[in-house]
Amino acid sequence: MLDVSGWPAIFLINIPIGAALLLLGIRSMDLSKPKPQEGLAMDWRGAGSFAVAVISFMIFWGSISNMRTDGFSVSILGCICLISLFAFIRAERSHAQPLLDLSVFAVKAFVVPLLSMILFFAALLGVEVTLPFYLEGVMAFTSSQVGGVFMLIAGILTVGSQLVGRLYDKYRWSYYSTAGLTVAAIGLLAFVLLVGSADIAMLLGALVVFTVGFTIFQSPINTEIMRGLPAEKSSIASALNSTGRHFAMTFGASIASLILSIYSASIVKATAMSMTVAVAFCLTGILISVGRRKKIDRNKRGTLILHHLF
């Protein structure tokens, strides 16, 4: 559609889908007025400071990626974000019924997979933002061909996620997410080494390897995050999972945009740098995940030794 009608044609897809989802949501949701809960005190300070922190954070990274923005404005936005974040933390610690229970961040079984997910999705958005520029600007792909590449990625994810989900339910191996990050990092590293090459088959092969890693990673990491907290805190786990993913996507896209701005004279250099940063994100996620797994394994061995001794 982009080749035929230009970028506004995107809305011919997005708007009908959004309208259909809205209608389905209205039909499936219970829109009756909920009964007021006695003794519930809304955390307005926490909600307000968090909203300011999120908005200023988004504008801050958007401004950084725009090289024409002056440094003073960016500094002010950064200060507003930090101050509002500090105010949010103070509000949550002092409120009887906080918007967010900060004690969940002391639970490593929850925080580690959450951080791994954030790092991976930051890497993913870096790839998704940079890749079309490289395919069109260097490999001379048309918009339709770029769409075909992303359709290939989506197809692998759609089929593979179902298979990995069933495999994870049947065989509860604790290193699925770590393995997924490792495979994804290998695929991205291969792409970095192939940047500038005319061998499109090898480049697509590297992207397929990355997508396979994404497939292995996605379903298990969501389960790990949700199981990291007790059942009564599942709503907090779900909310932070969604928030963390959107934070990572914004951060990754902003980093990629910044790199594209810095290396605007060379798409090849911009792509190589953006993919290298994505590899670094994946490797950091691997280190965090492996460190936690080793500690869990040591604790299990210690428990077994004590059990046999006593």
N, C-alpha and C positions, 0 to 999 in steps of 0.2 A: 504493500500500500504506500510505503514511503517513496518507492521508485515512481509510482504513478501519480500520487496526489500530494506528496510532500509531508512534512512532519505534522500538520494539523490533522491528518488522517488518523493519527493515534487515538484522538478523542472519539472517533467513530467506533472504536473497540472498547475503550475504557468506560465511556459514559453508559452505553447499554448494559455492560456487565455490572457496573456499579448500581444502576437502577434495578436490575434483576435481583442482585444480592440484597438491596434495601427492601424490596418487596418480600423476598423470602424471609428476611430477618423479622419484618413486621408480623408475618404470619406465624412464625415459629416462637417468637418471644412472648413472654407474659408481660403485657403492658399495663396491667391493672396496678393501681396505686398501692405500694407496699404499706403494711402496717408499721406505724412509727415504733421504734424500739425505745423502751424506757431506759433512761440513764445513759443514753448514747450522746457523747459530747464530740462534736465535729472538730477536727484538728485544723482550724482555719489558718493558723500561723504556718503550720507545716505544709499545707496545700499551697498557700500563696508563695512561700519561699521556694518550694520545689518547682512551681510553675515558672517563676522568674529565673531560677537556675537553668532549667531546661531550655527556655526560650533564648536566654543570653548565650548559652553554650552553642545552640544551633547557629545563631547569627555570628558568633565569634569565629567558628570554623568556616562558615560561608565567607566571612570577610577576609580571613587569612588566605583562602584559595583565590580571592580576587586581588591580584597584585596591585590594583589601582587604589585600594583602600589605604588611607593614611594610618601610620602606626599608633597615633594617639587614640583614634576611635577604637582600634582593635584592643589596645591596652585597657581602655575604659570597660569594654565588653568583658574582657577577661577578669577584671577586678569585680565587676557586678556578679559574674558567675560564681567566683570563689566566695564572695561575701554572702550571697544568697544560699550557697551550699552549706557554709558554716552556720548560717541562721537556721537552715532546715535541720541540721544535726542537733543543734541546741534545742530547737522546738520539740523534736522527737524524744529527746532524753528527758525533757521536763513535763511532757504531756501525759496524762493518765491513760488516755486511749490514743496512742500515736498513729499517724497515718501509716508509718512503716516501723515495724519492730526491728530495731537495729541489732538485736541480739542474734539474728539469723546470720549475720556476717561473721560470727565467731564459730560457725559450724563449717568445718573444712569440707565435709562430705557434700555440702551444698555450694560453697564458694568456689572450690576448685573447678568443678565442671562448668559453673557459670562463667568463670574467667576464661576457660578454654573456649567456650561457645562465643564469647565476646571477641576474643582474638581471631577466631576462625572467620566470623562474619565480617570483621573488619578487613581481613585478607580477601574474602569473597567479593566485597564491594569494590575494593581496589582493582580486582581483576575485571569486574563487570563494567566499571567506568572506563578503564584504559583500553580494554580489548577492542571495542568498536573503532576507536581512533587508529589503532595499529592496523586492523584488518582493512579499513578503507584507505587510510593514508599511505601505508607501506605496501600491503599486499594487493591493493587496487580492487578490493571486493566491492560489490554493489550492496545497497541496503538490504536487498533480498537475500544475498549470500550471507551477510552478517546475521540476519534473522535466522537463516538456516543453521548456522553454527550454534546459536543460542537455543534453537529448537532441539538440536542434537543433545545439548547439555540437559535441557529440561526433560527430554525423553529418557535419558539414562537415569536421572534422578527419580522420575515417576515410577519406572519399573524397578530400579535397584532398591529404592527405599522400602518397597513392599517386601522384597526378598530379604533384605537385611533385618527388617523388623521381625519377620517370622523366625529368622535364624537366631536373633537375639532372644526372642521369647523361648526358643527351644534349648539353646546353649548359652547360658549366662556367663560368658567370658568377660572378665573385668577390663580387658584391654581393647575393646572395640573402638572406643573414641580415640585412644592413643594411636591405634593402627590407622584409623581414618586420617588423622592429622599427619601421620608419617607419609602415607601414600599421597595425600594432597601436596605436601611439601616437596616430595620427589617430582611430582608433575609440574609444579611451579618452577622448581629449580631447572628442570629440563627445558621449560619454555624460556627461561632467562638465557640459558646457554644457546638456544636456537634463535633468539631474537636477531633479526637481520638476515636470517637464512631464507632462501627462496623455496625451501622444501616444505610445502604446505602440509603434506601428509605427516611429517614429523611434528610440526606445530600442533596440528589437530590431535595427534596421538598424545602429546603432552597434556593438552586440555582434557582429553578423555581420562587420562590417569588422574588428573586433579579432580575431575567430576566423580570418579569412582571413590576417591578418598572422601569427598563430600558425602557420597551416598552411605559409606560405611560409618561416617561420623554422626550424621544427623539424627537418626532415630535413637541410638543408644544415649547420646548426650542429653536429649530431652528427658529421657527416662531417668537418667542419673540426677538431673537437676530436680525433678519432681520428687524423687525418692530421698533426696538429701535432707529434707525437713520432715517432721512428723505430719501425719495425715491432717491434723487440725490446722496446720499452717500451709496446706496445699495451695490456698488462694494466694498467699504471699509468694510462694515459689513460682506459681504460674505468672503472676504480675511481674516479678523481677526477671523471669525468663523472657517475657515479651519486651519489657523495657530495655533489658540488656541487649537484646537483638537489635532493636531500633537504634539504640545508642551506638552500637558497633557499626551498623550500616551507615549512619551519619558520619561517624568518625572515619571509617574507611573510605567513603566517597570523598570526604573533604581532603584527606591526605592525598588521594589520587589526583584530585583537582589541583591541589597545590603543586604537586610534582609536574603535572602537565603545564601549569603556568610557568614554572621555573625553567623547564626544558621545552618551551614552546617552539624553539627553532629546530628541534630534532625529536620526532615522535619515537624513533628507535631508542634513544637514550631515555626518554620519559617512560616508555614501556618497560625497559630493562630495570629502571630504578623502582617503578611502582611494583613490579613483580618481585623484585628483591625484598622490598619492604613486606610484601605479602608472605614471602618465605620466612622472614624473620618473625612475623606474627605466629605462623604455624609452629616454628621451632620453639618459640617461647611457650606456646600452649602444650607442646610435647614435654618440655622440661617440667612444667608445673604438674602435669598429669602423672608423669613417671615418678616424680618425687613423692606425690601422695600415695601412689600405688605401692612403692617400696616401703613406706611407713606402715601402710595397712598390712602388707605381707609380714613385716617384722613383728607387728603386734599379734598377728595370727599365730606365728611360730612361737612367740613367747607364751601365748595362752595355751597352746598344745603342750609345751614343755612343762608348764606348771600343772596342767591337768594330769600328765603322766606321773609327775613327782608326788602329787598329793591325792 
